[in-house]
Amino acid sequence: MTEAEQIESRDLVYGLAVSPRFALDGICFAARASGLYRSEDGGLTWKDAYRSLELRQALVTATVAVSPAFDEDRTVFAGVPGGILRSSDGGHTWIVVELPSPPPFVLDLAVSPGFSRDGVVLAATVEDGVFRSGDRGASWAAWNFGLLDLHVLSLALSPAFGQDETAFAGTDSGIFRSTNGGRAWREIDFPGDLAPVVSLALSPRFPQDALLWAGTESSGLYRSPDGGHTWTRHGSDVVDGTVNQILLRVGDPAESEVMVLAGNGLLISRDGGDSWAKWKAGLPTGCALTAVAAPSGLGSGAPLLLGCADGSVHWLDQPKEG
């Protein structure tokens, strides 16, 4: 595919989110230091998603997430300093929900896979722990019982969250697990010297295989085959620095494809993390990667959407096998 047009102003892309029906509607979002931007043509052109708010200054947006049932409910969430923005019309208009003072900075959002039924969303904040909404984002409350570290950097929910209510929170000091929908937490086994944990990913078959991945700020990538009881480092020869994102293939259980956005670039493994290859071909020149999304999932030749430190967004095809 051709490279996406650059967004006009130049600032860091913190996160990307795409419609579950992206192949049909082409809708995607870019959370940036200057706000939130929306595209309806697959990332070729972008518009200010906050236009209806008539803001007087830029609203830093660190994270954006869409409902799994976006095609029906058009729900989008954005995390900003002091609160959470909610849209029910695909990102055209917004309701601003302020969180309790002192205003926390929202770093990450996790929407329940069963959002259309349970209405649950979790928000990670810099100093105030985890906030939870059970009414589709209309109201929020801090749920930090057992969460000994309130500096929460990342969140991940079980694919079967509606049944097992399992969630994980990566913090400055390790990883915490909830088995009651994010209302209470318990620290799990994770070597303290490997923290902070800045990214988390659960296997699409987590209820069956208990596979959990964790990306650290300075110690690389770790994998647990038993829900966090034991850990091994993967890709130590190439995966170093901060592991900002972890993408896993969704589909055939026999597939073991893993992609990470690490301090030294984009890397891919096709054997469950045992071996890795750096990705250099086709990357935008002079672009320091800060975010990645796989609208069609991981797979041979499928496109990726890349966000850069200069505010630009680009398309790139995944490398083909063989």
TIZARO-777965 format. One record per residue (C-alpha): x, y, z; residue number from 1. Coordinates in pm, whole numbers, padded with zeros to 5 digits. Example, Ala and Ser with C-alpha at 12.3 -4.5 7.8 and 13.67 -1.06 7.14 Angstrom:
<recs>
+--------+--------+--------+-----+
:   east :  north :     up : pos :
+--------+--------+--------+-----+
:  01230 : -00450 :  00780 :   1 :
:  01367 : -00106 :  00714 :   2 :
+--------+--------+--------+-----+
</recs>
This chain:
<recs>
+--------+--------+--------+-----+
:   east :  north :     up : pos :
+--------+--------+--------+-----+
:  00000 :  00000 :  00000 :   1 :
:  00107 :  00360 : -00045 :   2 :
:  00243 :  00555 :  00247 :   3 :
: -00022 :  00743 :  00441 :   4 :
: -00016 :  01119 :  00424 :   5 :
:  00151 :  01284 :  00717 :   6 :
: -00066 :  01463 :  00970 :   7 :
: -00013 :  01837 :  00938 :   8 :
:  00137 :  01930 :  01275 :   9 :
:  00436 :  01736 :  01405 :  10 :
:  00413 :  01569 :  01746 :  11 :
:  00440 :  01229 :  01907 :  12 :
:  00188 :  00956 :  01822 :  13 :
:  00116 :  00783 :  02155 :  14 :
: -00129 :  00525 :  02028 :  15 :
: -00340 :  00399 :  01739 :  16 :
: -00680 :  00231 :  01735 :  17 :
: -00880 :  00087 :  01447 :  18 :
: -01240 : -00009 :  01388 :  19 :
: -01305 : -00386 :  01417 :  20 :
: -01452 : -00356 :  01066 :  21 :
: -01162 : -00151 :  00935 :  22 :
: -01149 : -00339 :  00606 :  23 :
: -01499 : -00209 :  00532 :  24 :
: -01519 :  00133 :  00700 :  25 :
: -01153 :  00245 :  00704 :  26 :
: -01195 :  00419 :  01041 :  27 :
: -00889 :  00464 :  01263 :  28 :
: -00768 :  00700 :  01536 :  29 :
: -00430 :  00846 :  01629 :  30 :
: -00374 :  00968 :  01987 :  31 :
: -00113 :  01242 :  01985 :  32 :
:  00045 :  01507 :  02201 :  33 :
: -00175 :  01762 :  02024 :  34 :
: -00500 :  01569 :  02059 :  35 :
: -00694 :  01293 :  01885 :  36 :
: -00719 :  01254 :  01508 :  37 :
: -00968 :  01050 :  01307 :  38 :
: -00946 :  00899 :  00961 :  39 :
: -01226 :  00754 :  00752 :  40 :
: -01011 :  00642 :  00459 :  41 :
: -00772 :  00397 :  00618 :  42 :
: -00526 :  00657 :  00746 :  43 :
: -00472 :  00845 :  00420 :  44 :
: -00619 :  01171 :  00551 :  45 :
: -00691 :  01286 :  00905 :  46 :
: -00920 :  01531 :  01084 :  47 :
: -00924 :  01671 :  01437 :  48 :
: -01159 :  01443 :  01632 :  49 :
: -01196 :  01707 :  01905 :  50 :
: -01324 :  01976 :  01671 :  51 :
: -01670 :  01978 :  01832 :  52 :
: -01517 :  02057 :  02174 :  53 :
: -01382 :  02392 :  02046 :  54 :
: -01071 :  02361 :  02263 :  55 :
: -00855 :  02667 :  02321 :  56 :
: -00537 :  02465 :  02351 :  57 :
: -00409 :  02121 :  02259 :  58 :
: -00539 :  01834 :  02472 :  59 :
: -00267 :  01573 :  02515 :  60 :
: -00414 :  01229 :  02443 :  61 :
: -00205 :  00937 :  02562 :  62 :
: -00436 :  00652 :  02463 :  63 :
: -00742 :  00570 :  02253 :  64 :
: -00962 :  00259 :  02245 :  65 :
: -01270 :  00153 :  02049 :  66 :
: -01555 : -00074 :  02144 :  67 :
: -01538 : -00433 :  02010 :  68 :
: -01892 : -00364 :  01885 :  69 :
: -01795 : -00031 :  01729 :  70 :
: -01990 : -00105 :  01413 :  71 :
: -02310 : -00103 :  01619 :  72 :
: -02246 :  00127 :  01918 :  73 :
: -01987 :  00367 :  01763 :  74 :
: -01818 :  00399 :  02103 :  75 :
: -01468 :  00543 :  02139 :  76 :
: -01271 :  00631 :  02454 :  77 :
: -00973 :  00866 :  02487 :  78 :
: -00747 :  00911 :  02789 :  79 :
: -00633 :  01265 :  02874 :  80 :
: -00485 :  01448 :  03175 :  81 :
: -00753 :  01450 :  03441 :  82 :
: -01020 :  01252 :  03267 :  83 :
: -01165 :  01030 :  02999 :  84 :
: -01352 :  01133 :  02688 :  85 :
: -01635 :  00918 :  02553 :  86 :
: -01796 :  00930 :  02212 :  87 :
: -02100 :  00733 :  02100 :  88 :
: -02102 :  00855 :  01741 :  89 :
: -01770 :  00725 :  01615 :  90 :
: -01554 :  01010 :  01742 :  91 :
: -01745 :  01313 :  01612 :  92 :
: -01878 :  01447 :  01944 :  93 :
: -01762 :  01381 :  02299 :  94 :
: -01868 :  01372 :  02661 :  95 :
: -01590 :  01467 :  02902 :  96 :
: -01584 :  01265 :  03226 :  97 :
: -01358 :  01426 :  03485 :  98 :
: -01190 :  01195 :  03735 :  99 :
: -01158 :  01284 :  04108 : 100 :
: -00910 :  01554 :  04207 : 101 :
: -00615 :  01569 :  04201 : 102 :
: -00667 :  01493 :  03832 : 103 :
: -00483 :  01175 :  03728 : 104 :
: -00315 :  01127 :  03391 : 105 :
: -00473 :  00838 :  03199 : 106 :
: -00206 :  00627 :  03027 : 107 :
: -00397 :  00323 :  02903 : 108 :
: -00751 :  00201 :  02843 : 109 :
: -00885 : -00153 :  02818 : 110 :
: -01237 : -00222 :  02691 : 111 :
: -01408 : -00548 :  02783 : 112 :
: -01439 : -00795 :  02493 : 113 :
: -01803 : -00827 :  02606 : 114 :
: -01853 : -00450 :  02628 : 115 :
: -02191 : -00460 :  02453 : 116 :
: -02319 : -00678 :  02740 : 117 :
: -02121 : -00571 :  03049 : 118 :
: -02023 : -00211 :  02965 : 119 :
: -01687 : -00249 :  03145 : 120 :
: -01385 : -00030 :  03074 : 121 :
: -01064 : -00002 :  03280 : 122 :
: -00830 :  00297 :  03285 : 123 :
: -00466 :  00300 :  03400 : 124 :
: -00337 :  00620 :  03561 : 125 :
:  00007 :  00750 :  03648 : 126 :
: -00036 :  00789 :  04024 : 127 :
: -00393 :  00692 :  04112 : 128 :
: -00413 :  00328 :  04014 : 129 :
: -00696 :  00176 :  03813 : 130 :
: -01032 :  00335 :  03747 : 131 :
: -01326 :  00119 :  03645 : 132 :
: -01653 :  00190 :  03470 : 133 :
: -01937 : -00059 :  03452 : 134 :
: -02182 :  00168 :  03272 : 135 :
: -02014 :  00213 :  02935 : 136 :
: -01791 :  00497 :  03056 : 137 :
: -02061 :  00723 :  03197 : 138 :
: -01911 :  00712 :  03547 : 139 :
: -01581 :  00594 :  03693 : 140 :
: -01446 :  00490 :  04032 : 141 :
: -01102 :  00391 :  04158 : 142 :
: -01074 :  00019 :  04235 : 143 :
: -00735 : -00032 :  04397 : 144 :
: -00787 : -00286 :  04674 : 145 :
: -00468 : -00495 :  04681 : 146 :
: -00299 : -00279 :  04418 : 147 :
:  00020 : -00195 :  04607 : 148 :
:  00164 :  00017 :  04327 : 149 :
: -00064 :  00294 :  04196 : 150 :
:  00168 :  00387 :  03908 : 151 :
: -00008 :  00178 :  03643 : 152 :
:  00149 :  00175 :  03298 : 153 :
: -00041 : -00096 :  03106 : 154 :
: -00354 : -00308 :  03111 : 155 :
: -00468 : -00632 :  02947 : 156 :
: -00796 : -00821 :  02970 : 157 :
: -00868 : -01189 :  02917 : 158 :
: -01039 : -01270 :  02585 : 159 :
: -01300 : -01438 :  02806 : 160 :
: -01325 : -01142 :  03044 : 161 :
: -01705 : -01166 :  03047 : 162 :
: -01675 : -01513 :  03200 : 163 :
: -01347 : -01523 :  03397 : 164 :
: -01326 : -01147 :  03479 : 165 :
: -00946 : -01168 :  03457 : 166 :
: -00738 : -00855 :  03409 : 167 :
: -00368 : -00768 :  03443 : 168 :
: -00206 : -00437 :  03531 : 169 :
:  00161 : -00359 :  03464 : 170 :
:  00312 : -00115 :  03712 : 171 :
:  00639 :  00047 :  03813 : 172 :
:  00714 : -00249 :  04041 : 173 :
:  00565 : -00552 :  03864 : 174 :
:  00234 : -00707 :  03758 : 175 :
: -00099 : -00735 :  03940 : 176 :
: -00391 : -00964 :  03854 : 177 :
: -00763 : -00926 :  03912 : 178 :
: -01012 : -01211 :  03891 : 179 :
: -01322 : -01007 :  03971 : 180 :
: -01336 : -00767 :  03682 : 181 :
: -01082 : -00514 :  03806 : 182 :
: -01235 : -00451 :  04149 : 183 :
: -00952 : -00607 :  04352 : 184 :
: -00593 : -00697 :  04271 : 185 :
: -00317 : -00931 :  04382 : 186 :
:  00050 : -00911 :  04291 : 187 :
:  00176 : -01203 :  04081 : 188 :
:  00525 : -01348 :  04054 : 189 :
:  00744 : -01123 :  03843 : 190 :
:  01111 : -01055 :  03919 : 191 :
:  01119 : -00709 :  04073 : 192 :
:  01439 : -00608 :  03898 : 193 :
:  01265 : -00647 :  03559 : 194 :
:  01006 : -00375 :  03623 : 195 :
:  00861 : -00131 :  03522 : 196 :
:  00618 : -00325 :  03301 : 197 :
:  00511 : -00096 :  03018 : 198 :
:  00322 : -00341 :  02794 : 199 :
:  00116 : -00657 :  02836 : 200 :
: -00048 : -00905 :  02597 : 201 :
: -00256 : -01216 :  02655 : 202 :
: -00284 : -01507 :  02419 : 203 :
: -00610 : -01517 :  02221 : 204 :
: -00650 : -01860 :  02387 : 205 :
: -00554 : -01740 :  02735 : 206 :
: -00836 : -01931 :  02913 : 207 :
: -00686 : -02253 :  02771 : 208 :
: -00311 : -02187 :  02749 : 209 :
: -00259 : -01919 :  03024 : 210 :
:  00003 : -01750 :  02804 : 211 :
:  00102 : -01400 :  02913 : 212 :
:  00362 : -01161 :  02764 : 213 :
:  00520 : -00865 :  02942 : 214 :
:  00735 : -00587 :  02798 : 215 :
:  00964 : -00403 :  03037 : 216 :
:  01114 : -00056 :  03038 : 217 :
:  01476 : -00167 :  03025 : 218 :
:  01497 : -00548 :  03051 : 219 :
:  01333 : -00666 :  02729 : 220 :
:  01050 : -00912 :  02672 : 221 :
:  00924 : -01188 :  02902 : 222 :
:  00684 : -01478 :  02854 : 223 :
:  00483 : -01675 :  03110 : 224 :
:  00315 : -02003 :  03011 : 225 :
:  00119 : -02030 :  03335 : 226 :
: -00059 : -01702 :  03392 : 227 :
:  00235 : -01528 :  03555 : 228 :
:  00378 : -01786 :  03793 : 229 :
:  00701 : -01844 :  03599 : 230 :
:  00880 : -01628 :  03344 : 231 :
:  01151 : -01659 :  03079 : 232 :
:  01312 : -01390 :  02871 : 233 :
:  01269 : -01412 :  02495 : 234 :
:  01470 : -01251 :  02219 : 235 :
:  01751 : -01139 :  02446 : 236 :
:  01986 : -01120 :  02148 : 237 :
:  01775 : -00864 :  01960 : 238 :
:  01485 : -00744 :  02177 : 239 :
:  01633 : -00482 :  02404 : 240 :
:  01546 : -00143 :  02548 : 241 :
:  01184 : -00052 :  02619 : 242 :
:  00921 : -00290 :  02480 : 243 :
:  00638 : -00045 :  02415 : 244 :
:  00392 : -00279 :  02243 : 245 :
:  00326 : -00650 :  02196 : 246 :
:  00100 : -00779 :  01918 : 247 :
: -00011 : -01143 :  01897 : 248 :
: -00169 : -01329 :  01609 : 249 :
: -00537 : -01400 :  01650 : 250 :
: -00670 : -01708 :  01472 : 251 :
: -00530 : -02056 :  01418 : 252 :
: -00395 : -02183 :  01754 : 253 :
: -00109 : -02344 :  01564 : 254 :
:  00020 : -02000 :  01470 : 255 :
:  00271 : -01850 :  01712 : 256 :
:  00334 : -01511 :  01557 : 257 :
:  00449 : -01230 :  01788 : 258 :
:  00545 : -00873 :  01702 : 259 :
:  00700 : -00617 :  01934 : 260 :
:  00777 : -00249 :  01913 : 261 :
:  01097 : -00221 :  02112 : 262 :
:  01358 :  00044 :  02174 : 263 :
:  01554 : -00077 :  01874 : 264 :
:  01262 : -00094 :  01630 : 265 :
:  01005 : -00342 :  01506 : 266 :
:  01074 : -00714 :  01549 : 267 :
:  00881 : -01026 :  01456 : 268 :
:  00886 : -01391 :  01564 : 269 :
:  00701 : -01673 :  01391 : 270 :
:  00783 : -01944 :  01645 : 271 :
:  00638 : -01815 :  01969 : 272 :
:  00931 : -01593 :  02056 : 273 :
:  01215 : -01843 :  02021 : 274 :
:  01375 : -01659 :  01730 : 275 :
:  01340 : -01303 :  01608 : 276 :
:  01408 : -01093 :  01302 : 277 :
:  01453 : -00719 :  01287 : 278 :
:  01230 : -00546 :  01039 : 279 :
:  01409 : -00289 :  00827 : 280 :
:  01261 : -00310 :  00477 : 281 :
:  01011 : -00041 :  00389 : 282 :
:  01024 :  00151 :  00717 : 283 :
:  00976 :  00527 :  00678 : 284 :
:  01309 :  00709 :  00656 : 285 :
:  01395 :  00902 :  00969 : 286 :
:  01086 :  00783 :  01155 : 287 :
:  01127 :  00690 :  01520 : 288 :
:  00843 :  00441 :  01571 : 289 :
:  00617 :  00506 :  01869 : 290 :
:  00299 :  00307 :  01794 : 291 :
:  00183 :  00019 :  01574 : 292 :
: -00155 : -00132 :  01488 : 293 :
: -00247 : -00436 :  01278 : 294 :
: -00594 : -00359 :  01136 : 295 :
: -00619 : -00699 :  00966 : 296 :
: -00423 : -00884 :  01233 : 297 :
: -00075 : -01029 :  01213 : 298 :
: -00015 : -01233 :  00903 : 299 :
:  00193 : -01268 :  00592 : 300 :
:  00167 : -00956 :  00378 : 301 :
: -00109 : -00791 :  00583 : 302 :
: -00078 : -00414 :  00634 : 303 :
:  00036 : -00234 :  00947 : 304 :
: -00032 :  00120 :  01058 : 305 :
:  00273 :  00292 :  01211 : 306 :
:  00289 :  00603 :  01428 : 307 :
:  00607 :  00808 :  01459 : 308 :
:  00764 :  01053 :  01701 : 309 :
:  00728 :  01334 :  01448 : 310 :
:  00351 :  01296 :  01438 : 311 :
:  00333 :  01117 :  01105 : 312 :
:  00138 :  00797 :  01035 : 313 :
:  00239 :  00545 :  00768 : 314 :
:  00122 :  00224 :  00605 : 315 :
:  00354 : -00074 :  00578 : 316 :
:  00303 : -00430 :  00457 : 317 :
:  00409 : -00710 :  00688 : 318 :
:  00693 : -00926 :  00555 : 319 :
:  00586 : -01236 :  00367 : 320 :
:  00691 : -01580 :  00479 : 321 :
:  00946 : -01769 :  00277 : 322 :
+--------+--------+--------+-----+
</recs>
